[in-house]
Amino acid sequence: MPELTSLSDLMDTPHVEVFDDGEPRTVRLQLEADERIPEHRHPESDVVFHLLSGSLELSLDGEPYELEEGDLVRVDGDREVSPHALEESTAIVVFSRKPES
């Protein structure tokens, strides 16, 4: 039987894990206007970032990309990433483990 939930049920901020077992790592990210997450990497993952609401600037290796509601970004987790909310924003971020080489 599927487990039905809503984003509003995932209350922790700025982020909350969607699955109890952490796989695939799926996070609801909520940022207040002008809130920024410092540059960081996720080297063991490929990352999908889906902006559900708001607008933000997503810095990838220091290069800014402005995202609007509904935009979806796929990025290699080896890149430096830093989201900066231009207004209150909510995103779903999925971390897919890179295949073993």
N, C-alpha and C positions, 0 to 999 in steps of 0.2 A: 504494500500500500504506500503511495507517495506521501511525503510529508509536506503539507501546505503551510506556508508562512507568508508574511509580507515584510517589506523593508521596514515598516514602522515597528514591527516586533523585534527588530534587531537594534536595540537601544544604545549600546555602548558607543561612545565617541572618543576619538575621531574615527576609529575603525572597529569592526567586529567581524569575527570569523562566521561564515555561513554554515559550514559543516562541522559537526562535533569532532570528527576524526581528523580534520584538517586537510583532507585530500578530496578533490584538488583544492589547494589553498584558494579560497574565494572570500574576499573581504568586501564589506560595505564600508566605504570611506566617506565620511561626512566632514566637511570643512566649513568654518564660519567665514564670512567675508574678510579678506585680507590675511587669512591664515595660510601658513606655508609649512610644508614638510621639507626639512633639510635634504640636500643632495645625498643620495644613497644608491646602492646597487642591489640586485637580486641575481647574482651570477649563476645560480643553479637553475634558473627558470627562464622561460619565455613568458612574457606578460601581456595580457589583454586588459585594457583600461577603457571602460564604457561610462561616459558621463551621462547620468540619468537626468540631472537637473542642475541649473546654474550655469556658470561659465568660469573657466579657469585658464591659467597659463601653465602649460606643462613644459618644463625645461628638460631637454634631453642633451646631455653632454654640453650644457651651457647654452644651447640654442633654444629659444622660446617658440612654442607653438600654442596659439590660442584655440581653445576648445569650447564649443557650444553644446548645449543640451542635445543628446542623441549621438554625438561623435564617438567613434570607436577607434582606439589606437592599439596596434600590435607592436611590441618592441622587445628586443633582446635584453634580457636582464643584466647583461654586462655593461650596459650604458648607465651613466649617472642620470638619475631622474629626480625631479623636484616639482611637485604640484603646488601651485599658488592660486588660491581661490580669489577670483575677481569679485565674486558675490557668493552668498551661501550656496554650497554645491554638494551634490551627492553622486558618488560613482560606485560601480562594482568593478573590482579588480580581481582577475583570475591569474594565478601563477601556475603554469604548466611546467612540470619537471622536464629539463632537457634530457634527451636520450643519452644513455651511457655511451661513451666513445670507445 
